[in-house]
Amino acid sequence: MSDDDFNMSLRKFLKTVGVTSQQKIEEAVRDAKAAGSLPAGPLKAKVVLTIDGVDLTHTVEGDITT
């Protein structure tokens, strides 16, 4: 696989992760608001990325303001 093919494949994967993750977060926040169970203040978020075959585990943590 060429570097260009690798980069395109990686970008496509990351775009899918970003778009689908945003949709799921928005849905969960809407549902929590509707149920009256959305906590006050920012939401603590964590994403754990693992890739088999290259022994990668990467964790990103942050706050989401609602």
C-alpha positions as CSV (number, residue, x, y, z in Angstrom):
1,M,0.0,0.0,0.0
2,S,1.3,3.4,-0.9
3,D,1.6,6.3,1.6
4,D,-1.2,8.1,-0.3
5,D,-3.5,5.0,-0.1
6,F,-2.7,4.7,3.6
7,N,-3.4,8.4,4.3
8,M,-6.7,8.3,2.4
9,S,-7.8,5.2,4.2
10,L,-6.8,6.7,7.6
11,R,-8.7,10.0,6.8
12,K,-11.8,8.1,5.8
13,F,-11.7,6.0,9.0
14,L,-11.2,9.1,11.2
15,K,-14.0,11.0,9.4
16,T,-16.4,8.1,10.0
17,V,-15.3,8.0,13.7
18,G,-15.9,11.7,14.0
19,V,-19.3,11.9,12.3
20,T,-20.8,8.8,13.9
21,S,-19.4,9.8,17.4
22,Q,-20.9,13.2,17.1
23,Q,-24.3,11.7,16.1
24,K,-24.3,9.3,19.1
25,I,-23.3,12.1,21.5
26,E,-26.0,14.4,20.2
27,E,-28.6,11.6,20.5
28,A,-27.6,10.7,24.0
29,V,-27.7,14.3,25.2
30,R,-31.1,14.9,23.6
31,D,-32.5,11.7,25.2
32,A,-31.0,12.7,28.6
33,K,-32.5,16.2,28.3
34,A,-35.9,14.8,27.4
35,A,-35.8,12.4,30.3
36,G,-34.7,15.2,32.7
37,S,-31.5,13.3,33.6
38,L,-28.9,15.5,32.0
39,P,-26.4,16.4,34.7
40,A,-25.5,20.0,35.3
41,G,-22.1,21.2,34.1
42,P,-19.8,19.7,31.5
43,L,-20.0,16.0,30.5
44,K,-16.8,14.0,31.0
45,A,-15.9,12.2,27.8
46,K,-13.3,9.5,27.0
47,V,-12.5,7.8,23.8
48,V,-10.2,4.7,23.7
49,L,-8.8,3.9,20.3
50,T,-7.2,0.4,19.8
51,I,-5.7,-1.0,16.6
52,D,-4.9,-4.6,16.4
53,G,-1.7,-5.6,14.7
54,V,0.3,-2.6,15.7
55,D,-0.3,-2.8,19.5
56,L,-1.9,0.7,19.7
57,T,-4.1,1.9,22.5
58,H,-4.7,5.7,22.6
59,T,-7.0,7.4,25.1
60,V,-8.4,11.0,24.7
61,E,-10.3,12.6,27.6
62,G,-12.1,15.9,27.7
63,D,-15.2,17.8,28.7
64,I,-18.3,18.5,26.6
65,T,-20.2,21.6,27.5
66,T,-24.0,21.2,27.2
